[in-house]
Amino acid sequence: MTKTKVLIVGGGFGGVAAALELVNHPHFNVTLLSDSSSLRYYPTLYRAATGGSRANSDIPYSVIFQNTPINIVQAEAVSIDRQARQVITKDNQAYAYDFLILGLGVVTNYFGIPGLDQYSYSIKSQDEAARFKKHLHEQLINDGRPDLNYLIVGAGPTGIELAGALPSYLKQITKNHGIAPKRLNISLIEAMPRLLPNLPKATSRQVKRRLKRLGINVYLNSKVEGQTADALVINGQPMPSQTVVWTAGVTNHPFFVNNHFVIMGRGKVGVDAYLQSEPKIFVIGDNANTPFSGLAQTALHDGKFVAQNLIRAARGEMYKSYEVKKPITVIPAGPGWAAVDTGKFRLHGRLGLLVREAADLEGFKDLEPWSQAAKQYFTQFKTDDSCEVCSLAKARY
Ligand SMILES: Cc1cc2nc3c(=O)[nH]c(=O)nc-3n(C[C@H](O)[C@H](O)[C@H](O)COP(=O)(O)OP(=O)(O)OC[C@H]3O[C@@H](n4cnc5c(N)ncnc54)[C@H](O)[C@@H]3O)c2cc1C
């Protein structure tokens, strides 16, 4: 039997979910083409940026797809030859498909604000998280004088998670480096009038109260206009800082504009009721113009949905129409605390954190065999400090 070639481009939440659903089906030959060798588990990257284990937010494809007949190609997709039904990579290789699933994720957007690309930090990948962490330690090693102002731009979930984790991490590393305690200011900067503008006002209020209790300054209605080596310009005023983290903007992957897809609101790709942008080409996760695009939960849902429709078609059945899955929002803010909004009820505090931990375990379990998922879950309790001073200090505890 000639197998149907499914080419999945992008090995993130959506692409991996689709591949897991199809890979053991006898009707399909599945190729996963991704520019990395592992899945970035973004929701825990803020921990990697603040001393947590790198392994907690990185799941190698070799683990996810162990003992399956998948073809994994590590390459960067740059274009599509629709006539020949091929995707072309940067190294000029062509990969054929009968069905194509695209889940390439988003890229950072600085909205053209001068200086941000040069001076700000980001935590959208392991490398970026590691660069930020290195900076925190280097400023202590170099002259023993920590930056007094830490500015996180963007009061969405990522900015809040990072802001919440920073006070205890800074306290710990300044102590490790033998530096006398100083008042370090951590500020969260948001252009909108409230935190978490996409969530109910009550959740915004709870989280704001929590951040204040952690000693974090929250600046709302504060528009970033530029950055220099020593300051961030907000509403026309420079705020001194050498540590600015930009979490306030992403935009759709340039692949879609470059390859003439139909672009809708928020730069997302227009899709039909089956998540097709055109016959036999599916667009999922962050790339698709769906109501809850931009969340890992949606990308997992989309990947499974498309794969299940392909399985239906292989059985001679009709495609089902897409149904949105309302996401549950869980936002950790500092040790032992998270806010949860299920759409039906809200809770916060330690119980919220338990929900978050259950969600992480469930998330790992969606992607890995049980034993690996449990191992992955427990890596959150490990630390990962490449700083020599901190390693020596820890050995003395
Ligand atoms: C710091 C952070 C924290 C987050 N926290 C949460 C959270 O708590 N809960 C939640 O629901 N969502 C969270 N999100 C959002 C969530 O991670 C995304 O919605 C989700 O990753 C989208 O999945 P995806 O499959 O569409 O894209 P991605 O997971 O981004 O995967 C895209 C894949 O495509 C690959 N790729 C990119 N370009 C190419 C190319 N040219 N060729 C080949 N491969 C390519 C990438 O390497 C990657 O493997 C967070 C995001 C960030 C940045």
Ligand as a Chemical Component Dictionary entry (heavy atoms), coordinates in Angstrom:
data_LIG
# 
_chem_comp.id                   LIG 
_chem_comp.type                 NON-POLYMER 
_chem_comp.pdbx_formal_charge   0 
_chem_comp.three_letter_code    LIG 
# 
loop_
_chem_comp_atom.comp_id 
_chem_comp_atom.atom_id 
_chem_comp_atom.alt_atom_id 
_chem_comp_atom.type_symbol 
_chem_comp_atom.charge 
_chem_comp_atom.model_Cartn_x 
_chem_comp_atom.model_Cartn_y 
_chem_comp_atom.model_Cartn_z 
_chem_comp_atom.pdbx_ordinal 
LIG C1  C1  C 0 7.533  32.490 27.568 1  
LIG C2  C2  C 0 6.204  31.927 27.116 2  
LIG C3  C3  C 0 5.331  31.364 28.065 3  
LIG C4  C4  C 0 4.115  30.803 27.662 4  
LIG N1  N1  N 0 3.279  30.262 28.597 5  
LIG C5  C5  C 0 2.112  29.679 28.221 6  
LIG C6  C6  C 0 1.255  29.061 29.179 7  
LIG O1  O1  O 0 1.516  29.074 30.380 8  
LIG N2  N2  N 0 0.114  28.447 28.731 9  
LIG C7  C7  C 0 -0.228 28.425 27.402 10 
LIG O2  O2  O 0 -1.263 27.845 27.040 11 
LIG N3  N3  N 0 0.570  29.010 26.459 12 
LIG C8  C8  C 0 1.725  29.635 26.841 13 
LIG N4  N4  N 0 2.526  30.239 25.909 14 
LIG C9  C9  C 0 2.107  30.229 24.490 15 
LIG C10 C10 C 0 2.416  28.864 23.863 16 
LIG O3  O3  O 0 3.730  28.468 24.158 17 
LIG C11 C11 C 0 2.188  28.911 22.355 18 
LIG O4  O4  O 0 0.870  29.290 22.128 19 
LIG C12 C12 C 0 2.468  27.544 21.728 20 
LIG O5  O5  O 0 3.825  27.228 21.839 21 
LIG C13 C13 C 0 2.040  27.538 20.258 22 
LIG O6  O6  O 0 2.300  26.287 19.711 23 
LIG P1  P1  P 0 2.648  26.164 18.148 24 
LIG O7  O7  O 0 2.772  24.712 17.864 25 
LIG O8  O8  O 0 1.683  26.977 17.369 26 
LIG O9  O9  O 0 4.051  26.900 18.006 27 
LIG P2  P2  P 0 5.417  26.633 18.784 28 
LIG O10 O10 O 0 5.193  25.829 20.010 29 
LIG O11 O11 O 0 6.081  27.962 18.914 30 
LIG O12 O12 O 0 6.239  25.731 17.773 31 
LIG C14 C14 C 0 6.753  26.213 16.562 32 
LIG C15 C15 C 0 7.820  25.258 16.097 33 
LIG O13 O13 O 0 8.221  25.581 14.783 34 
LIG C16 C16 C 0 9.632  25.563 14.689 35 
LIG N5  N5  N 0 9.980  26.457 13.579 36 
LIG C17 C17 C 0 9.916  27.807 13.561 37 
LIG N6  N6  N 0 10.293 28.269 12.356 38 
LIG C18 C18 C 0 10.587 27.200 11.594 39 
LIG C19 C19 C 0 11.002 27.030 10.247 40 
LIG N7  N7  N 0 11.179 28.068 9.417  41 
LIG N8  N8  N 0 11.223 25.770 9.791  42 
LIG C20 C20 C 0 11.035 24.696 10.612 43 
LIG N9  N9  N 0 10.630 24.811 11.889 44 
LIG C21 C21 C 0 10.384 26.045 12.377 45 
LIG C22 C22 C 0 10.071 26.032 16.076 46 
LIG O14 O14 O 0 11.411 25.667 16.365 47 
LIG C23 C23 C 0 9.095  25.286 16.943 48 
LIG O15 O15 O 0 9.537  23.960 17.158 49 
LIG C24 C24 C 0 3.741  30.819 26.293 50 
LIG C25 C25 C 0 4.621  31.388 25.349 51 
LIG C26 C26 C 0 5.836  31.934 25.753 52 
LIG C27 C27 C 0 6.748  32.554 24.726 53 
# 
loop_
_chem_comp_bond.comp_id 
_chem_comp_bond.atom_id_1 
_chem_comp_bond.atom_id_2 
_chem_comp_bond.value_order 
_chem_comp_bond.pdbx_ordinal 
LIG C1  C2  SING 1  
LIG C2  C3  SING 2  
LIG C2  C26 DOUB 3  
LIG C3  C4  DOUB 4  
LIG C4  N1  SING 5  
LIG C4  C24 SING 6  
LIG N1  C5  DOUB 7  
LIG C5  C6  SING 8  
LIG C5  C8  SING 9  
LIG C6  O1  DOUB 10 
LIG C6  N2  SING 11 
LIG N2  C7  SING 12 
LIG C7  O2  DOUB 13 
LIG C7  N3  SING 14 
LIG N3  C8  DOUB 15 
LIG C8  N4  SING 16 
LIG N4  C9  SING 17 
LIG N4  C24 SING 18 
LIG C9  C10 SING 19 
LIG C10 O3  SING 20 
LIG C10 C11 SING 21 
LIG C11 O4  SING 22 
LIG C11 C12 SING 23 
LIG C12 O5  SING 24 
LIG C12 C13 SING 25 
LIG C13 O6  SING 26 
LIG O6  P1  SING 27 
LIG P1  O7  DOUB 28 
LIG P1  O8  SING 29 
LIG P1  O9  SING 30 
LIG O9  P2  SING 31 
LIG P2  O10 DOUB 32 
LIG P2  O11 SING 33 
LIG P2  O12 SING 34 
LIG O12 C14 SING 35 
LIG C14 C15 SING 36 
LIG C15 O13 SING 37 
LIG C15 C23 SING 38 
LIG O13 C16 SING 39 
LIG C16 N5  SING 40 
LIG C16 C22 SING 41 
LIG N5  C17 SING 42 
LIG N5  C21 SING 43 
LIG C17 N6  DOUB 44 
LIG N6  C18 SING 45 
LIG C18 C19 SING 46 
LIG C18 C21 DOUB 47 
LIG C19 N7  SING 48 
LIG C19 N8  DOUB 49 
LIG N8  C20 SING 50 
LIG C20 N9  DOUB 51 
LIG N9  C21 SING 52 
LIG C22 O14 SING 53 
LIG C22 C23 SING 54 
LIG C23 O15 SING 55 
LIG C24 C25 DOUB 56 
LIG C25 C26 SING 57 
LIG C26 C27 SING 58 
# 
